[in-house]
Amino acid sequence: MSELSGQTPTQTLDVLGRVCPYPLVLSKKAIEKLDSGQILKVLCDAPASAEDSLPKWAEKQGHKFEAIKKEGEETWDIYIQKA
């Protein structure tokens, strides 16, 4: 299986400009609506969410997780595949 970022996401969630806990809360709600195996792409600029709360939550829930930091920017493309 290829990296999650190489696949077409089922849904894209833009949480740019939002700080913790909103990226996590909104991501949880979006993932709940997806079927197993589908991918959510989260556009995020909150370091605490991208590097801490979202990966920990995804791991705890058994979801696959990949975060790509955009070069030269403080933004991430985060891919979560629902377990």
C-alpha positions in Angstrom: 0.0 0.0 0.0 1.3 3.4 -0.9 1.7 6.4 1.4 -1.6 8.0 2.3 -0.6 11.3 0.7 -0.3 9.5 -2.6 -4.0 8.6 -2.5 -7.0 10.7 -3.3 -8.7 11.8 -0.1 -12.4 11.2 0.4 -12.8 14.6 2.1 -10.7 17.6 2.8 -11.1 19.6 6.0 -9.6 23.1 6.3 -8.8 24.1 9.9 -6.3 26.8 9.0 -6.4 29.6 11.5 -8.0 27.4 14.2 -6.1 26.5 17.4 -6.4 23.5 19.7 -8.8 21.9 20.4 -10.7 22.8 17.2 -8.6 20.9 14.6 -9.0 17.7 16.7 -12.7 18.2 17.4 -13.5 18.9 13.8 -11.3 16.1 12.5 -13.1 13.6 14.9 -16.5 14.7 13.6 -15.3 14.4 10.0 -13.8 10.9 10.5 -17.0 9.7 12.1 -18.9 10.3 8.9 -16.4 8.3 6.7 -16.4 4.6 6.0 -13.5 2.3 7.0 -10.6 2.8 4.6 -11.6 6.3 3.5 -9.1 9.1 3.9 -9.5 12.5 5.4 -7.1 15.3 4.5 -6.7 18.0 7.1 -5.2 21.4 6.2 -3.7 22.6 9.5 -1.4 25.4 10.8 -1.6 24.6 14.5 1.7 22.9 15.5 0.2 21.4 18.7 -2.5 19.8 16.7 -0.4 18.6 13.8 2.5 17.3 15.9 0.8 16.1 19.1 -3.0 15.9 19.5 -4.0 14.6 16.0 -1.3 11.9 15.7 -1.9 10.7 19.3 -5.6 10.5 18.8 -5.3 8.7 15.4 -2.9 6.1 16.9 -5.2 5.5 19.9 -8.1 5.0 17.5 -6.2 2.7 15.2 -6.3 5.0 12.2 -3.4 5.4 9.8 -1.8 8.8 10.0 0.6 10.8 7.9 1.6 14.5 8.3 3.4 16.4 5.5 4.9 19.7 6.6 4.9 22.2 3.7 8.5 23.3 3.1 9.2 26.8 4.3 5.8 27.2 5.9 4.1 26.4 9.2 1.3 24.4 7.6 0.7 20.7 7.4 -1.3 18.4 5.1 -2.5 15.7 7.4 -3.9 12.4 6.1 -5.9 10.1 8.3 -7.3 6.8 7.0 -10.2 5.5 9.0 -9.6 2.2 10.6 
